[in-house]
Amino acid sequence: MSSNAASRTKDLLIDVARQLFAKIGITNTTVNDIADKSQKGRRTIYTYFRNKGDIITAVIEKELQCMLTNLKQAQTSKLRPENKLMHFIYTHLETMKEIVHRNGSLKAEFFKDISRVEKARQSLDKEEHKMLKIILDEGVRAGYFHVPSTHIAATILLGSLKGMEVPYLVGKIKTSIGDDFDQFRYTVESMLFNGLRPKRRDH
């Protein structure tokens, strides 16, 4: 089998597994189910994956690759640094929301295994940190940002973004255009670009 054919077969198995996980859950999905739906034998599946756990990780990694692609497009967009940073933040949150919707609700088993998701996210986190630092460095060079350490700032921003994911996804932060969403956007922009201290009054 050629490398292209092997890659297509592996992608097919991952996509079939993702659909089954989203529809009936990880626990209820067996290797036989994946073999039947993909019309591939169990032996073929074990050519690419050692066990069901490897399949789950591969599904998560493929979904996160979609997020990395979207973030890269945001990071390389032709926007001023402050607008690019906000665009990057919304791209992160909206892409995560799309991934969740594609794979069932937040209560689905796919997103219950936090340790597995976090392990699969390590590579994405490193790349996202680099992209955030690039945006911050651009802003510092252009005089839009004053940041003592863009590396530390990128770490704080990434941690904050990951912390906002669940509230954003479950509707604690409104995602539709309206007063709540505008207030969220205004608050994020204010904290990022103005800080927490009150503006100094002229005497």
N, C-alpha and C positions, 0 to 999 in steps of 0.2 A: 504494500500500500504506500502511495506517495505521501510526502509530508503534508501536502495540501489536502488530500483526501482524509488523512488522519486528523488534521486540524478541524475539518468540517464535521467529521464524526464526533469528535470531542465536544465541539460547540453544540451539535444537535443534542447530545446526551445532557449537557448542562442546561440547555433551554427546556428540554422535556422535564427534567428534574425540577427546575424552577416553577414551571406551570403546575406540576403535581403538588409541590410543597405549598404553593399559594392556594390551591384549590382544596386539598384534603389535609394539609399539615405534614410536617416532617415525620412525626411519629407514625402516622398512618400510611406513609409512602414507603414501599419496599423496593429493593433492587429489582425484583421481578416486575413490579409496576413500571419502573423506568424502562426495563428491557422490552416489555410488551408495547408500551406506548411509542417507543422509539423504533420498534421493529428491529431491535438488535439483541443479540444473545447476551446472557450474563457473562460469558467468557469475554465478549467484546468490551463490556463495561469494565471488567477487572483488568483489561489491558491498559486502561487509562486511569483507573482509580483503585486504590487499595481496598477501600471500604466505603460505606455510606457517608461516614464523616468527611472523607476527602471530597465527595460529591457536594456536600453542603458547603464546604469551604470554597469550592470552585464556583458555586452559584453566587455566593456573597461577593467573591472577588470580581466576578464578571459584572455584577450590578454596580460595584464601586468603580469599576473602570469607566462606566458611563458617566459617573459623577466627576471623575478626573478629567475626562474630555470636556465636559461643560465648564469646569473651573478654569481649564487652560484657555478656553475661548474668552472667558471673562477677563483673565489676567492679561491677555494680549490685545484686548480691545483698545481702540483709539479714543480713550476717554481721559479727562483730567484725573490725576491721582485720587482726589477725594471722591469723585463720581465712580471711578473704577473700583475703589474699595467697597463702596455701598453696593455696586452691581455684583461684586464678588460675593458679598455676604448673602444677598438675596438669591443668587445662583446656587449657593451651597444649600440653603434652606429649601428652596423650591425643588431642586433635584432630589434631595432626600425625601421630600414629600411624594414625588413621582415614583421613586423606588418603592416606598411603602405601599402606595396605592396599587402598584403593579403586583405586589406580593401579598395582598391581603391586609387585614387591619393590624394595628400595633400589637394586638393581643395574639396574633398568629405566632406559632412556635418559631418561625423563621427569625423573629426579632426578640425572642425570649432569651436565647443563648447569647448573652452580652459578651461573655468571655471569648466566644468564638468570633463574634462580629468584631470585637476590639482587636483580636489577633490578626484578622484579615485586613483590618483598617490601618495597620501599622505603616504599610507602604504608602497608602493614600495620605495618611497624616504627614509623613515626611515630605511628600511632594506638595501638599497644600501649604505646609509651613514655608517651604521655599518660595512658593508663589506669593504668599502674603508678604514675605520679606522683600521680594522684588518690588511689589506695589509700594510698600512703605519706603524703600530706598529711592524709588522714583520720586515720591512725594517730598522726601527730604532734599534731594538734589534740586528739585524745582522750587523749593522754598514754600511748599504748601503745608508740610508737616514739620514739627519740631519733636523729634523722638531721640532720647539719649541712646537707646539700644533698639534697633529695628529687629534684632533677633529675639530679644525678650518680648517686645511688643507683639511680634508674630505669634509667639508661644501663648501669650495671654489672649489674643484674638481668636486663635484656633480653639483654645479651651472654652472660651465664651460661646463660640459658634456651636460646638458640640453640646454644650449645656442648654442651648436654646432649641435644639432639634425637637425634643419630645413636646415641650409646651407649644411650639409652632405647629407640630403635626396633629396634636389633639385639639387644637382650636383655642388654647389659652391665649395665644396671640393670633388675632384675626388675620386671615390671609387674603380675604376679599377686600377690594377697594372700599374704603369707608372710614369713618372717624377713628375706629380702633386701630386700623392698619396705619393710617396717617400718623396717629399718635405714637405708634411703635416706631415708625420710620424717623419721626422727628426726634424721639428720645434717643435712639441709637446714634443718629447723626450728631446730636447735641453732646452726648457723652464722649463720642470719638473725637470730635473736632473742637469742643469747647471745654471739656473736662467737667468736673463736679463743682469746682469753686464758682461762686457767684461773680458776675462781671463787676469789675472795679468801677466805682462811680467817680466821675471827675469832680474835683473839689475846686 
